[in-house]
Amino acid sequence: NQVMPAKVRANSPYDFEIHVTNLTGATLQNVLVDGQSFDNLAVNSSDPAATKGANGTQWLLGNLAPCETRVIKVKG
């Protein structure tokens, strides 16, 4: 789930969040969020830090417990 501002100024940086939730009753291992849809966005920084993968920007979150949500904070 992406949480973005309703309006942003063109060519100006803005902050947004990506909420990643494990909807299962089991622990998910080695969770990787792939930002393929960010091809036209320059990620300036994020928490946790992003890496560049073969398909674009990626975040390795590790394990997610049942019903756990992690938030990726992005400045782009």
All heavy atoms as TSV, in Angstrom:
chain	resi	resn	atom	element	x	y	z
A	1	ASN	N	N	0.849	-1.166	0.000
A	1	ASN	CA	C	0.000	0.000	0.000
A	1	ASN	C	C	0.900	1.237	0.000
A	1	ASN	O	O	1.746	1.379	0.866
A	1	ASN	CB	C	-0.908	-0.042	1.223
A	1	ASN	CG	C	-1.904	1.081	1.260
A	1	ASN	OD1	O	-2.264	1.650	0.252
A	1	ASN	ND2	N	-2.367	1.391	2.443
A	2	GLN	N	N	0.725	2.127	-0.963
A	2	GLN	CA	C	1.509	3.355	-1.016
A	2	GLN	C	C	0.680	4.503	-0.456
A	2	GLN	O	O	-0.481	4.659	-0.814
A	2	GLN	CB	C	1.921	3.671	-2.448
A	2	GLN	CG	C	2.878	2.666	-3.022
A	2	GLN	CD	C	3.286	3.021	-4.437
A	2	GLN	OE1	O	3.081	4.122	-4.913
A	2	GLN	NE2	N	3.870	2.070	-5.126
A	3	VAL	N	N	1.293	5.285	0.422
A	3	VAL	CA	C	0.639	6.445	1.015
A	3	VAL	C	C	1.385	7.669	0.503
A	3	VAL	O	O	2.535	7.893	0.864
A	3	VAL	CB	C	0.669	6.377	2.558
A	3	VAL	CG1	C	-0.014	7.587	3.154
A	3	VAL	CG2	C	0.031	5.076	3.048
A	4	MET	N	N	0.713	8.430	-0.360
A	4	MET	CA	C	1.349	9.569	-1.020
A	4	MET	C	C	0.557	10.841	-0.769
A	4	MET	O	O	-0.638	10.782	-0.503
A	4	MET	CB	C	1.442	9.321	-2.524
A	4	MET	CG	C	2.235	8.119	-2.898
A	4	MET	SD	S	2.703	8.234	-4.614
A	4	MET	CE	C	4.063	7.123	-4.667
A	5	PRO	N	N	1.220	11.995	-0.897
A	5	PRO	CA	C	0.491	13.254	-0.773
A	5	PRO	C	C	-0.514	13.400	-1.922
A	5	PRO	O	O	-0.312	12.855	-3.014
A	5	PRO	CB	C	1.574	14.323	-0.860
A	5	PRO	CG	C	2.827	13.645	-1.267
A	5	PRO	CD	C	2.638	12.182	-1.142
A	6	ALA	N	N	-1.580	14.124	-1.670
A	6	ALA	CA	C	-2.612	14.336	-2.694
A	6	ALA	C	C	-2.072	15.150	-3.866
A	6	ALA	O	O	-2.469	14.942	-5.009
A	6	ALA	CB	C	-3.825	15.025	-2.082
A	7	LYS	N	N	-1.170	16.079	-3.585
A	7	LYS	CA	C	-0.594	16.924	-4.626
A	7	LYS	C	C	0.903	17.072	-4.378
A	7	LYS	O	O	1.339	17.170	-3.240
A	7	LYS	CB	C	-1.219	18.317	-4.621
A	7	LYS	CG	C	-2.679	18.353	-4.972
A	7	LYS	CD	C	-3.197	19.774	-4.946
A	7	LYS	CE	C	-4.678	19.820	-5.248
A	7	LYS	NZ	N	-5.192	21.190	-5.236
A	8	VAL	N	N	1.649	17.109	-5.465
A	8	VAL	CA	C	3.080	17.403	-5.385
A	8	VAL	C	C	3.439	18.346	-6.520
A	8	VAL	O	O	2.764	18.393	-7.549
A	8	VAL	CB	C	3.951	16.124	-5.464
A	8	VAL	CG1	C	3.711	15.230	-4.276
A	8	VAL	CG2	C	3.733	15.387	-6.758
A	9	ARG	N	N	4.479	19.108	-6.325
A	9	ARG	CA	C	4.954	20.031	-7.361
A	9	ARG	C	C	5.881	19.278	-8.302
A	9	ARG	O	O	6.765	18.541	-7.854
A	9	ARG	CB	C	5.684	21.198	-6.709
A	9	ARG	CG	C	6.204	22.212	-7.717
A	9	ARG	CD	C	6.704	23.444	-7.043
A	9	ARG	NE	N	5.529	24.208	-6.646
A	9	ARG	CZ	C	5.514	25.102	-5.680
A	9	ARG	NH1	N	6.603	25.347	-4.994
A	9	ARG	NH2	N	4.422	25.739	-5.385
A	10	ALA	N	N	5.704	19.458	-9.592
A	10	ALA	CA	C	6.527	18.776	-10.581
A	10	ALA	C	C	8.002	19.093	-10.362
A	10	ALA	O	O	8.371	20.224	-10.063
A	10	ALA	CB	C	6.103	19.196	-11.988
A	11	ASN	N	N	8.834	18.075	-10.479
A	11	ASN	CA	C	10.291	18.186	-10.349
A	11	ASN	C	C	10.747	18.648	-8.974
A	11	ASN	O	O	11.848	19.168	-8.842
A	11	ASN	CB	C	10.870	19.090	-11.442
A	11	ASN	CG	C	10.587	18.542	-12.823
A	11	ASN	OD1	O	10.743	17.355	-13.062
A	11	ASN	ND2	N	10.144	19.401	-13.721
A	12	SER	N	N	9.897	18.487	-7.961
A	12	SER	CA	C	10.265	18.810	-6.582
A	12	SER	C	C	10.214	17.536	-5.749
A	12	SER	O	O	9.351	16.690	-5.958
A	12	SER	CB	C	9.292	19.832	-5.990
A	12	SER	OG	O	9.383	21.049	-6.674
A	13	PRO	N	N	11.146	17.387	-4.804
A	13	PRO	CA	C	11.126	16.186	-3.967
A	13	PRO	C	C	9.889	16.140	-3.075
A	13	PRO	O	O	9.330	17.184	-2.718
A	13	PRO	CB	C	12.390	16.305	-3.125
A	13	PRO	CG	C	12.953	17.641	-3.362
A	13	PRO	CD	C	12.239	18.275	-4.503
A	14	TYR	N	N	9.462	14.931	-2.749
A	14	TYR	CA	C	8.350	14.750	-1.827
A	14	TYR	C	C	8.543	13.452	-1.055
A	14	TYR	O	O	9.320	12.595	-1.446
A	14	TYR	CB	C	7.003	14.764	-2.551
A	14	TYR	CG	C	6.793	13.652	-3.548
A	14	TYR	CD1	C	6.121	12.498	-3.186
A	14	TYR	CD2	C	7.268	13.746	-4.845
A	14	TYR	CE1	C	5.912	11.472	-4.089
A	14	TYR	CE2	C	7.074	12.734	-5.764
A	14	TYR	CZ	C	6.391	11.593	-5.374
A	14	TYR	OH	O	6.204	10.582	-6.281
A	15	ASP	N	N	7.847	13.333	0.072
A	15	ASP	CA	C	7.928	12.155	0.934
A	15	ASP	C	C	6.693	11.299	0.733
A	15	ASP	O	O	5.594	11.816	0.544
A	15	ASP	CB	C	8.000	12.561	2.407
A	15	ASP	CG	C	9.220	13.400	2.736
A	15	ASP	OD1	O	10.190	13.374	1.958
A	15	ASP	OD2	O	9.204	14.069	3.783
A	16	PHE	N	N	6.893	9.983	0.790
A	16	PHE	CA	C	5.765	9.066	0.796
A	16	PHE	C	C	6.166	7.797	1.520
A	16	PHE	O	O	7.340	7.619	1.874
A	16	PHE	CB	C	5.261	8.774	-0.623
A	16	PHE	CG	C	6.206	8.013	-1.503
A	16	PHE	CD1	C	6.097	6.647	-1.647
A	16	PHE	CD2	C	7.204	8.675	-2.203
A	16	PHE	CE1	C	6.963	5.941	-2.474
A	16	PHE	CE2	C	8.067	7.983	-3.041
A	16	PHE	CZ	C	7.940	6.612	-3.170
A	17	GLU	N	N	5.189	6.939	1.790
A	17	GLU	CA	C	5.434	5.695	2.512
A	17	GLU	C	C	4.894	4.510	1.730
A	17	GLU	O	O	3.916	4.636	0.993
A	17	GLU	CB	C	4.743	5.723	3.883
A	17	GLU	CG	C	5.264	6.785	4.810
A	17	GLU	CD	C	4.542	6.799	6.149
A	17	GLU	OE1	O	3.454	6.182	6.278
A	17	GLU	OE2	O	5.069	7.431	7.076
A	18	ILE	N	N	5.548	3.383	1.929
A	18	ILE	CA	C	5.072	2.104	1.411
A	18	ILE	C	C	4.814	1.228	2.628
A	18	ILE	O	O	5.725	0.984	3.430
A	18	ILE	CB	C	6.114	1.436	0.497
A	18	ILE	CG1	C	6.481	2.360	-0.661
A	18	ILE	CG2	C	5.589	0.092	-0.007
A	18	ILE	CD1	C	7.694	1.900	-1.448
A	19	HIS	N	N	3.573	0.797	2.814
A	19	HIS	CA	C	3.206	-0.067	3.934
A	19	HIS	C	C	3.157	-1.510	3.425
A	19	HIS	O	O	2.407	-1.813	2.494
A	19	HIS	CB	C	1.851	0.322	4.499
A	19	HIS	CG	C	1.844	1.686	5.117
A	19	HIS	ND1	N	0.948	2.055	6.088
A	19	HIS	CD2	C	2.626	2.783	4.920
A	19	HIS	CE1	C	1.167	3.304	6.451
A	19	HIS	NE2	N	2.187	3.767	5.741
A	20	VAL	N	N	3.951	-2.366	4.041
A	20	VAL	CA	C	4.037	-3.771	3.648
A	20	VAL	C	C	3.482	-4.603	4.797
A	20	VAL	O	O	4.007	-4.559	5.903
A	20	VAL	CB	C	5.500	-4.177	3.358
A	20	VAL	CG1	C	5.581	-5.618	2.893
A	20	VAL	CG2	C	6.124	-3.229	2.346
A	21	THR	N	N	2.409	-5.365	4.529
A	21	THR	CA	C	1.734	-6.145	5.568
A	21	THR	C	C	1.697	-7.619	5.197
A	21	THR	O	O	1.343	-7.968	4.074
A	21	THR	CB	C	0.298	-5.635	5.786
A	21	THR	OG1	O	0.343	-4.249	6.131
A	21	THR	CG2	C	-0.398	-6.402	6.904
A	22	ASN	N	N	2.048	-8.450	6.154
A	22	ASN	CA	C	1.908	-9.900	6.007
A	22	ASN	C	C	0.467	-10.248	6.366
A	22	ASN	O	O	0.073	-10.161	7.519
A	22	ASN	CB	C	2.889	-10.624	6.924
A	22	ASN	CG	C	2.754	-12.126	6.867
A	22	ASN	OD1	O	1.905	-12.667	6.170
A	22	ASN	ND2	N	3.601	-12.822	7.621
A	23	LEU	N	N	-0.313	-10.646	5.392
A	23	LEU	CA	C	-1.733	-10.953	5.602
A	23	LEU	C	C	-1.972	-12.407	5.987
A	23	LEU	O	O	-3.115	-12.816	6.159
A	23	LEU	CB	C	-2.525	-10.622	4.334
A	23	LEU	CG	C	-2.459	-9.169	3.880
A	23	LEU	CD1	C	-3.216	-8.992	2.568
A	23	LEU	CD2	C	-2.988	-8.235	4.948
A	24	THR	N	N	-0.898	-13.170	6.148
A	24	THR	CA	C	-1.036	-14.591	6.454
A	24	THR	C	C	-0.843	-14.855	7.943
A	24	THR	O	O	-0.454	-13.966	8.709
A	24	THR	CB	C	0.001	-15.435	5.667
A	24	THR	OG1	O	1.298	-15.236	6.235
A	24	THR	CG2	C	0.005	-15.061	4.196
A	25	GLY	N	N	-1.070	-16.098	8.331
A	25	GLY	CA	C	-0.856	-16.516	9.707
A	25	GLY	C	C	0.505	-17.138	9.918
A	25	GLY	O	O	0.770	-17.713	10.971
A	26	ALA	N	N	1.374	-17.044	8.935
A	26	ALA	CA	C	2.721	-17.616	9.024
A	26	ALA	C	C	3.762	-16.527	8.804
A	26	ALA	O	O	3.477	-15.494	8.200
A	26	ALA	CB	C	2.892	-18.706	7.966
A	27	THR	N	N	4.962	-16.753	9.296
A	27	THR	CA	C	6.058	-15.814	9.072
A	27	THR	C	C	6.513	-15.901	7.621
A	27	THR	O	O	6.696	-16.998	7.091
A	27	THR	CB	C	7.235	-16.129	10.006
A	27	THR	OG1	O	6.806	-15.944	11.364
A	27	THR	CG2	C	8.427	-15.218	9.730
A	28	LEU	N	N	6.672	-14.753	6.978
A	28	LEU	CA	C	7.217	-14.692	5.626
A	28	LEU	C	C	8.708	-14.411	5.740
A	28	LEU	O	O	9.119	-13.506	6.467
A	28	LEU	CB	C	6.538	-13.594	4.813
A	28	LEU	CG	C	5.034	-13.745	4.599
A	28	LEU	CD1	C	4.489	-12.547	3.827
A	28	LEU	CD2	C	4.722	-15.044	3.871
A	29	GLN	N	N	9.512	-15.165	5.016
A	29	GLN	CA	C	10.962	-15.034	5.111
A	29	GLN	C	C	11.521	-14.324	3.885
A	29	GLN	O	O	11.014	-14.466	2.778
A	29	GLN	CB	C	11.604	-16.409	5.248
A	29	GLN	CG	C	11.186	-17.125	6.516
A	29	GLN	CD	C	11.813	-18.501	6.617
A	29	GLN	OE1	O	12.132	-19.134	5.619
A	29	GLN	NE2	N	11.995	-18.959	7.852
A	30	ASN	N	N	12.568	-13.539	4.128
A	30	ASN	CA	C	13.301	-12.856	3.050
A	30	ASN	C	C	12.384	-12.009	2.162
A	30	ASN	O	O	12.418	-12.113	0.937
A	30	ASN	CB	C	14.083	-13.863	2.202
A	30	ASN	CG	C	15.079	-14.633	3.032
A	30	ASN	OD1	O	15.762	-14.059	3.868
A	30	ASN	ND2	N	15.154	-15.928	2.824
A	31	VAL	N	N	11.581	-11.175	2.786
A	31	VAL	CA	C	10.633	-10.333	2.052
A	31	VAL	C	C	11.399	-9.258	1.287
A	31	VAL	O	O	12.226	-8.536	1.847
A	31	VAL	CB	C	9.604	-9.691	3.005
A	31	VAL	CG1	C	8.698	-8.726	2.269
A	31	VAL	CG2	C	8.792	-10.787	3.697
A	32	LEU	N	N	11.112	-9.161	-0.008
A	32	LEU	CA	C	11.742	-8.188	-0.882
A	32	LEU	C	C	10.647	-7.360	-1.544
A	32	LEU	O	O	9.740	-7.907	-2.159
A	32	LEU	CB	C	12.569	-8.902	-1.953
A	32	LEU	CG	C	13.207	-8.023	-3.015
A	32	LEU	CD1	C	14.370	-7.239	-2.406
A	32	LEU	CD2	C	13.687	-8.862	-4.177
A	33	VAL	N	N	10.737	-6.041	-1.395
A	33	VAL	CA	C	9.807	-5.136	-2.065
A	33	VAL	C	C	10.516	-4.601	-3.294
A	33	VAL	O	O	11.603	-4.036	-3.207
A	33	VAL	CB	C	9.378	-3.975	-1.129
A	33	VAL	CG1	C	8.496	-2.988	-1.869
A	33	VAL	CG2	C	8.662	-4.529	0.091
A	34	ASP	N	N	9.892	-4.783	-4.440
A	34	ASP	CA	C	10.475	-4.406	-5.719
A	34	ASP	C	C	9.735	-3.184	-6.252
A	34	ASP	O	O	8.536	-3.248	-6.495
A	34	ASP	CB	C	10.347	-5.582	-6.687
A	34	ASP	CG	C	11.171	-5.421	-7.936
A	34	ASP	OD1	O	11.613	-4.292	-8.214
A	34	ASP	OD2	O	11.374	-6.421	-8.631
A	35	GLY	N	N	10.446	-2.075	-6.421
A	35	GLY	CA	C	9.837	-0.827	-6.872
A	35	GLY	C	C	9.895	-0.651	-8.369
A	35	GLY	O	O	10.372	0.377	-8.851
A	36	GLN	N	N	9.427	-1.634	-9.130
A	36	GLN	CA	C	9.467	-1.542	-10.588
A	36	GLN	C	C	8.699	-0.334	-11.102
A	36	GLN	O	O	9.040	0.231	-12.124
A	36	GLN	CB	C	8.897	-2.803	-11.231
A	36	GLN	CG	C	9.785	-3.998	-11.101
A	36	GLN	CD	C	9.184	-5.217	-11.780
A	36	GLN	OE1	O	8.042	-5.204	-12.201
A	36	GLN	NE2	N	9.961	-6.275	-11.865
A	37	SER	N	N	7.661	0.063	-10.388
A	37	SER	CA	C	6.842	1.191	-10.849
A	37	SER	C	C	7.518	2.539	-10.596
A	37	SER	O	O	6.959	3.575	-10.914
A	37	SER	CB	C	5.476	1.158	-10.172
A	37	SER	OG	O	5.628	1.309	-8.773
A	38	PHE	N	N	8.720	2.536	-10.022
A	38	PHE	CA	C	9.431	3.777	-9.719
A	38	PHE	C	C	10.440	4.139	-10.798
A	38	PHE	O	O	11.406	4.852	-10.548
A	38	PHE	CB	C	10.148	3.690	-8.373
A	38	PHE	CG	C	9.234	3.465	-7.204
A	38	PHE	CD1	C	9.661	2.759	-6.104
A	38	PHE	CD2	C	7.942	3.961	-7.197
A	38	PHE	CE1	C	8.833	2.548	-5.016
A	38	PHE	CE2	C	7.106	3.751	-6.116
A	38	PHE	CZ	C	7.551	3.048	-5.026
A	39	ASP	N	N	10.247	3.669	-12.020
A	39	ASP	CA	C	11.187	3.947	-13.099
A	39	ASP	C	C	11.351	5.442	-13.362
A	39	ASP	O	O	12.408	5.890	-13.764
A	39	ASP	CB	C	10.759	3.251	-14.387
A	39	ASP	CG	C	10.934	1.741	-14.304
A	39	ASP	OD1	O	11.673	1.271	-13.415
A	39	ASP	OD2	O	10.332	1.048	-15.137
A	40	ASN	N	N	10.307	6.228	-13.144
A	40	ASN	CA	C	10.375	7.665	-13.407
A	40	ASN	C	C	10.549	8.473	-12.116
A	40	ASN	O	O	10.261	9.657	-12.098
A	40	ASN	CB	C	9.133	8.133	-14.174
A	40	ASN	CG	C	7.866	7.908	-13.374
A	40	ASN	OD1	O	7.877	7.244	-12.345
A	40	ASN	ND2	N	6.764	8.445	-13.858
A	41	LEU	N	N	11.009	7.828	-11.044
A	41	LEU	CA	C	11.205	8.492	-9.761
A	41	LEU	C	C	12.634	8.276	-9.297
A	41	LEU	O	O	13.105	7.137	-9.240
A	41	LEU	CB	C	10.237	7.929	-8.706
A	41	LEU	CG	C	10.470	8.397	-7.270
A	41	LEU	CD1	C	10.088	9.859	-7.117
A	41	LEU	CD2	C	9.682	7.546	-6.299
A	42	ALA	N	N	13.312	9.346	-8.964
A	42	ALA	CA	C	14.645	9.246	-8.376
A	42	ALA	C	C	14.483	9.175	-6.866
A	42	ALA	O	O	14.002	10.118	-6.246
A	42	ALA	CB	C	15.486	10.448	-8.765
A	43	VAL	N	N	14.842	8.042	-6.264
A	43	VAL	CA	C	14.764	7.882	-4.816
A	43	VAL	C	C	15.992	8.547	-4.215
A	43	VAL	O	O	17.122	8.112	-4.433
A	43	VAL	CB	C	14.681	6.392	-4.422
A	43	VAL	CG1	C	14.736	6.240	-2.910
A	43	VAL	CG2	C	13.411	5.765	-4.981
A	44	ASN	N	N	15.781	9.648	-3.467
A	44	ASN	CA	C	16.882	10.372	-2.839
A	44	ASN	C	C	17.385	9.664	-1.593
A	44	ASN	O	O	18.582	9.606	-1.340
A	44	ASN	CB	C	16.465	11.794	-2.491
A	44	ASN	CG	C	16.126	12.611	-3.715
A	44	ASN	OD1	O	16.625	12.352	-4.806
A	44	ASN	ND2	N	15.263	13.592	-3.554
A	45	SER	N	N	16.443	9.140	-0.789
A	45	SER	CA	C	16.801	8.395	0.413
A	45	SER	C	C	15.577	7.610	0.865
A	45	SER	O	O	14.453	7.888	0.438
A	45	SER	CB	C	17.273	9.334	1.528
A	45	SER	OG	O	16.222	10.171	1.949
A	46	SER	N	N	15.820	6.629	1.726
A	46	SER	CA	C	14.710	5.870	2.289
A	46	SER	C	C	15.155	5.216	3.586
A	46	SER	O	O	16.342	5.059	3.847
A	46	SER	CB	C	14.207	4.811	1.306
A	46	SER	OG	O	15.172	3.807	1.110
A	47	ASP	N	N	14.172	4.849	4.384
A	47	ASP	CA	C	14.392	4.127	5.631
A	47	ASP	C	C	13.406	2.976	5.672
A	47	ASP	O	O	12.214	3.231	5.766
A	47	ASP	CB	C	14.192	5.049	6.831
A	47	ASP	CG	C	14.489	4.341	8.153
A	47	ASP	OD1	O	15.227	3.339	8.144
A	47	ASP	OD2	O	13.960	4.776	9.188
A	48	PRO	N	N	13.899	1.728	5.514
A	48	PRO	CA	C	15.282	1.307	5.375
A	48	PRO	C	C	15.872	1.723	4.029
A	48	PRO	O	O	15.146	2.101	3.115
A	48	PRO	CB	C	15.200	-0.214	5.492
A	48	PRO	CG	C	13.828	-0.559	5.045
A	48	PRO	CD	C	12.970	0.595	5.445
A	49	ALA	N	N	17.189	1.618	3.933
A	49	ALA	CA	C	17.891	2.020	2.717
A	49	ALA	C	C	17.503	1.117	1.552
A	49	ALA	O	O	17.307	-0.082	1.716
A	49	ALA	CB	C	19.396	1.951	2.943
A	50	ALA	N	N	17.385	1.715	0.394
A	50	ALA	CA	C	17.068	0.977	-0.833
A	50	ALA	C	C	18.351	0.505	-1.493
A	50	ALA	O	O	19.421	1.056	-1.261
A	50	ALA	CB	C	16.298	1.879	-1.791
A	51	THR	N	N	18.199	-0.512	-2.323
A	51	THR	CA	C	19.299	-0.973	-3.157
A	51	THR	C	C	18.826	-0.959	-4.599
A	51	THR	O	O	17.629	-0.932	-4.871
A	51	THR	CB	C	19.745	-2.407	-2.779
A	51	THR	OG1	O	18.644	-3.300	-2.953
A	51	THR	CG2	C	20.239	-2.471	-1.355
A	52	LYS	N	N	19.763	-0.960	-5.513
A	52	LYS	CA	C	19.429	-1.038	-6.933
A	52	LYS	C	C	19.529	-2.492	-7.359
A	52	LYS	O	O	20.590	-3.096	-7.263
A	52	LYS	CB	C	20.378	-0.177	-7.775
A	52	LYS	CG	C	20.192	1.305	-7.556
A	52	LYS	CD	C	18.846	1.766	-8.078
A	52	LYS	CE	C	18.699	3.263	-7.881
A	52	LYS	NZ	N	17.396	3.741	-8.239
A	53	GLY	N	N	18.415	-3.047	-7.808
A	53	GLY	CA	C	18.397	-4.418	-8.291
A	53	GLY	C	C	18.249	-4.457	-9.791
A	53	GLY	O	O	18.179	-3.415	-10.452
A	54	ALA	N	N	18.171	-5.643	-10.327
A	54	ALA	CA	C	18.025	-5.823	-11.770
A	54	ALA	C	C	16.750	-5.177	-12.295
A	54	ALA	O	O	16.691	-4.732	-13.435
A	54	ALA	CB	C	18.042	-7.309	-12.105
A	55	ASN	N	N	15.715	-5.114	-11.452
A	55	ASN	CA	C	14.422	-4.561	-11.872
A	55	ASN	C	C	14.179	-3.149	-11.338
A	55	ASN	O	O	13.059	-2.660	-11.383
A	55	ASN	CB	C	13.286	-5.481	-11.429
A	55	ASN	CG	C	13.342	-6.818	-12.111
A	55	ASN	OD1	O	13.704	-6.905	-13.279
A	55	ASN	ND2	N	13.009	-7.864	-11.392
A	56	GLY	N	N	15.197	-2.500	-10.794
A	56	GLY	CA	C	15.026	-1.146	-10.264
A	56	GLY	C	C	15.270	-1.091	-8.769
A	56	GLY	O	O	16.044	-1.875	-8.219
A	57	THR	N	N	14.592	-0.195	-8.105
A	57	THR	CA	C	14.756	0.028	-6.669
A	57	THR	C	C	14.150	-1.128	-5.877
A	57	THR	O	O	13.047	-1.573	-6.177
A	57	THR	CB	C	14.078	1.348	-6.262
A	57	THR	OG1	O	14.603	2.397	-7.062
A	57	THR	CG2	C	14.321	1.661	-4.807
A	58	GLN	N	N	14.871	-1.597	-4.852
A	58	GLN	CA	C	14.404	-2.702	-4.024
A	58	GLN	C	C	14.696	-2.442	-2.554
A	58	GLN	O	O	15.642	-1.731	-2.218
A	58	GLN	CB	C	15.103	-4.010	-4.419
A	58	GLN	CG	C	14.839	-4.451	-5.823
A	58	GLN	CD	C	15.586	-5.729	-6.183
A	58	GLN	OE1	O	16.635	-6.030	-5.624
A	58	GLN	NE2	N	15.039	-6.480	-7.116
A	59	TRP	N	N	13.853	-3.038	-1.701
A	59	TRP	CA	C	14.062	-2.997	-0.257
A	59	TRP	C	C	13.981	-4.418	0.272
A	59	TRP	O	O	12.991	-5.118	0.053
A	59	TRP	CB	C	12.991	-2.152	0.431
A	59	TRP	CG	C	13.069	-0.702	0.113
A	59	TRP	CD1	C	13.781	0.258	0.795
A	59	TRP	CD2	C	12.423	-0.015	-0.952
A	59	TRP	NE1	N	13.618	1.478	0.208
A	59	TRP	CE2	C	12.773	1.344	-0.877
A	59	TRP	CE3	C	11.574	-0.405	-1.985
A	59	TRP	CZ2	C	12.316	2.298	-1.762
A	59	TRP	CZ3	C	11.107	0.541	-2.879
A	59	TRP	CH2	C	11.481	1.877	-2.760
A	60	LEU	N	N	15.014	-4.856	0.972
A	60	LEU	CA	C	15.007	-6.164	1.611
A	60	LEU	C	C	14.572	-5.972	3.059
A	60	LEU	O	O	15.259	-5.294	3.832
A	60	LEU	CB	C	16.400	-6.797	1.545
A	60	LEU	CG	C	16.515	-8.186	2.157
A	60	LEU	CD1	C	15.550	-9.166	1.484
A	60	LEU	CD2	C	17.936	-8.697	2.053
A	61	LEU	N	N	13.421	-6.543	3.410
A	61	LEU	CA	C	12.853	-6.344	4.742
A	61	LEU	C	C	13.125	-7.498	5.689
A	61	LEU	O	O	12.810	-7.407	6.867
A	61	LEU	CB	C	11.335	-6.125	4.634
A	61	LEU	CG	C	10.904	-4.924	3.805
A	61	LEU	CD1	C	9.385	-4.793	3.826
A	61	LEU	CD2	C	11.555	-3.638	4.297
A	62	GLY	N	N	13.670	-8.598	5.186
A	62	GLY	CA	C	13.908	-9.747	6.053
A	62	GLY	C	C	12.612	-10.491	6.317
A	62	GLY	O	O	11.779	-10.628	5.430
A	63	ASN	N	N	12.415	-10.938	7.547
A	63	ASN	CA	C	11.226	-11.713	7.891
A	63	ASN	C	C	10.099	-10.812	8.379
A	63	ASN	O	O	10.348	-9.825	9.074
A	63	ASN	CB	C	11.547	-12.735	8.967
A	63	ASN	CG	C	12.555	-13.769	8.495
A	63	ASN	OD1	O	12.805	-13.898	7.294
A	63	ASN	ND2	N	13.146	-14.496	9.415
A	64	LEU	N	N	8.866	-11.177	8.020
A	64	LEU	CA	C	7.668	-10.488	8.506
A	64	LEU	C	C	6.826	-11.489	9.282
A	64	LEU	O	O	6.410	-12.518	8.734
A	64	LEU	CB	C	6.827	-9.936	7.352
A	64	LEU	CG	C	7.199	-8.596	6.770
A	64	LEU	CD1	C	6.308	-8.265	5.581
A	64	LEU	CD2	C	7.091	-7.507	7.797
A	65	ALA	N	N	6.563	-11.194	10.544
A	65	ALA	CA	C	5.732	-12.057	11.385
A	65	ALA	C	C	4.280	-12.012	10.909
A	65	ALA	O	O	3.892	-11.105	10.169
A	65	ALA	CB	C	5.837	-11.599	12.838
A	66	PRO	N	N	3.461	-12.961	11.330
A	66	PRO	CA	C	2.046	-12.942	10.944
A	66	PRO	C	C	1.393	-11.602	11.303
A	66	PRO	O	O	1.575	-11.084	12.411
A	66	PRO	CB	C	1.438	-14.083	11.768
A	66	PRO	CG	C	2.583	-15.014	12.027
A	66	PRO	CD	C	3.782	-14.125	12.158
A	67	CYS	N	N	0.696	-11.023	10.347
A	67	CYS	CA	C	-0.037	-9.761	10.502
A	67	CYS	C	C	0.855	-8.549	10.801
A	67	CYS	O	O	0.352	-7.486	11.141
A	67	CYS	CB	C	-1.131	-9.886	11.561
A	67	CYS	SG	S	-2.321	-11.177	11.170
A	68	GLU	N	N	2.151	-8.683	10.672
A	68	GLU	CA	C	3.076	-7.567	10.917
A	68	GLU	C	C	3.071	-6.609	9.725
A	68	GLU	O	O	2.977	-7.026	8.576
A	68	GLU	CB	C	4.492	-8.090	11.137
A	68	GLU	CG	C	5.504	-6.983	11.393
A	68	GLU	CD	C	6.920	-7.495	11.598
A	68	GLU	OE1	O	7.171	-8.711	11.446
A	68	GLU	OE2	O	7.791	-6.667	11.897
A	69	THR	N	N	3.180	-5.316	10.033
A	69	THR	CA	C	3.305	-4.283	9.005
A	69	THR	C	C	4.619	-3.557	9.194
A	69	THR	O	O	4.971	-3.186	10.317
A	69	THR	CB	C	2.148	-3.268	9.078
A	69	THR	OG1	O	0.926	-3.945	8.812
A	69	THR	CG2	C	2.326	-2.135	8.072
A	70	ARG	N	N	5.337	-3.355	8.100
A	70	ARG	CA	C	6.552	-2.542	8.109
A	70	ARG	C	C	6.308	-1.360	7.192
A	70	ARG	O	O	5.625	-1.468	6.164
A	70	ARG	CB	C	7.749	-3.314	7.591
A	70	ARG	CG	C	8.123	-4.488	8.424
A	70	ARG	CD	C	9.440	-4.288	9.170
A	70	ARG	NE	N	9.740	-5.477	9.911
A	70	ARG	CZ	C	10.538	-6.454	9.502
A	70	ARG	NH1	N	11.131	-6.369	8.333
A	70	ARG	NH2	N	10.736	-7.509	10.245
A	71	VAL	N	N	6.880	-0.224	7.536
A	71	VAL	CA	C	6.714	0.996	6.754
A	71	VAL	C	C	8.070	1.376	6.169
A	71	VAL	O	O	9.061	1.478	6.890
A	71	VAL	CB	C	6.159	2.149	7.624
A	71	VAL	CG1	C	6.075	3.420	6.826
A	71	VAL	CG2	C	4.792	1.774	8.186
A	72	ILE	N	N	8.080	1.595	4.855
A	72	ILE	CA	C	9.268	2.098	4.166
A	72	ILE	C	C	9.009	3.590	3.918
A	72	ILE	O	O	8.028	3.945	3.275
A	72	ILE	CB	C	9.482	1.382	2.816
A	72	ILE	CG1	C	9.634	-0.132	3.042
A	72	ILE	CG2	C	10.703	1.961	2.101
A	72	ILE	CD1	C	9.598	-0.939	1.755
A	73	LYS	N	N	9.864	4.443	4.454
A	73	LYS	CA	C	9.726	5.889	4.273
A	73	LYS	C	C	10.666	6.322	3.166
A	73	LYS	O	O	11.877	6.065	3.235
A	73	LYS	CB	C	10.036	6.624	5.566
A	73	LYS	CG	C	9.053	6.273	6.661
A	73	LYS	CD	C	9.330	7.019	7.935
A	73	LYS	CE	C	8.296	6.599	8.974
A	73	LYS	NZ	N	8.337	7.438	10.145
A	74	VAL	N	N	10.114	6.984	2.141
A	74	VAL	CA	C	10.873	7.313	0.940
A	74	VAL	C	C	10.849	8.813	0.694
A	74	VAL	O	O	9.807	9.459	0.845
A	74	VAL	CB	C	10.298	6.582	-0.296
A	74	VAL	CG1	C	11.112	6.894	-1.540
A	74	VAL	CG2	C	10.216	5.089	-0.061
A	75	LYS	N	N	12.004	9.367	0.325
A	75	LYS	CA	C	12.107	10.747	-0.171
A	75	LYS	C	C	12.525	10.628	-1.625
A	75	LYS	O	O	13.529	10.020	-1.934
A	75	LYS	CB	C	13.145	11.537	0.604
A	75	LYS	CG	C	12.770	11.809	2.039
A	75	LYS	CD	C	13.848	12.620	2.726
A	75	LYS	CE	C	13.535	12.807	4.192
A	75	LYS	NZ	N	12.489	13.750	4.447
A	76	GLY	N	N	11.704	11.196	-2.498
A	76	GLY	CA	C	12.009	11.054	-3.915
A	76	GLY	C	C	11.742	12.315	-4.679
A	76	GLY	O	O	11.248	13.295	-4.163
